[in-house]
Amino acid sequence: MTQGTKSPLKLLATSDADYRTIFDTLSDAILVHDARTGDILQVNRKMCEMFGYTPEEAAKAYEDATGKP
């Protein structure tokens, strides 16, 4: 590897940090769920602000609404 070339792990960490920054700074509420199970995987800050849930409460509200354990 030449000097100045990032390792794959560093590139992945940078990409993940960029994704999280964009995900949490959008002005739209975003809820990411598993298409197969419907489980809530992620919510962004705007979703929490708009609906008054923490990420954990959003997942719990889904479980309560669907009767999932």
Phi and psi in degrees as a GROMACS rama.xvg file:
@    title "Ramachandran Plot"
@    xaxis  label "Phi"
@    yaxis  label "Psi"
@TYPE xy
-83.8266  157.99  THR-2
-62.9079  135.939  GLN-3
95.0165  -12.0084  GLY-4
-88.8587  127.8  THR-5
-80.9663  145.242  LYS-6
-70.9296  157.234  SER-7
-56.6533  -36.3888  PRO-8
-67.009  -38.7711  LEU-9
-67.2375  -39.4634  LYS-10
-63.1295  -41.9105  LEU-11
-63.8423  -43.1851  LEU-12
-63.787  -40.6754  ALA-13
-65.0906  -44.0443  THR-14
-61.8143  -43.6232  SER-15
-63.965  -42.3178  ASP-16
-63.8622  -41.2074  ALA-17
-63.0181  -45.0638  ASP-18
-58.6662  -48.4915  TYR-19
-64.2212  -37.5499  ARG-20
-62.7425  -47.6619  THR-21
-65.3027  -46.4218  ILE-22
-56.5071  -43.1361  PHE-23
-87.0761  -9.11355  ASP-24
-107.692  -0.994792  THR-25
-66.4385  152.119  LEU-26
-90.1422  3.83979  SER-27
-104.396  146.266  ASP-28
-75.217  131.359  ALA-29
-126.602  133.403  ILE-30
-128.527  121.357  LEU-31
-105.508  126.708  VAL-32
-129.422  160.364  HIS-33
-75.8519  121.218  ASP-34
-64.2455  -28.0445  ALA-35
-80.3619  -45.9433  ARG-36
-100.868  -21.5375  THR-37
83.6532  -4.3543  GLY-38
-60.717  140.211  ASP-39
-77.5198  124.237  ILE-40
-98.4429  -38.9927  LEU-41
-152.544  148.865  GLN-42
-134.604  151.237  VAL-43
-96.0997  173.922  ASN-44
-60.1706  -39.2448  ARG-45
-63.1539  -39.5151  LYS-46
-60.6059  -43.7954  MET-47
-63.3209  -42.4123  CYS-48
-63.7628  -46.5496  GLU-49
-66.48  -38.1831  MET-50
-106.193  -4.87294  PHE-51
73.1841  23.823  GLY-52
-108.176  151.203  TYR-53
-83.1733  166.095  THR-54
-56.5453  -39.05  PRO-55
-66.8841  -40.0327  GLU-56
-66.2929  -34.6849  GLU-57
-63.451  -44.3343  ALA-58
-63.8802  -40.9208  ALA-59
-66.2983  -40.4419  LYS-60
-61.4229  -38.9087  ALA-61
-63.6185  -45.8281  TYR-62
-60.0947  -43.7322  GLU-63
-63.5581  -40.7301  ASP-64
-70.1371  -30.2618  ALA-65
-102.307  -9.56378  THR-66
77.3769  13.0634  GLY-67
-74.4292  144.355  LYS-68
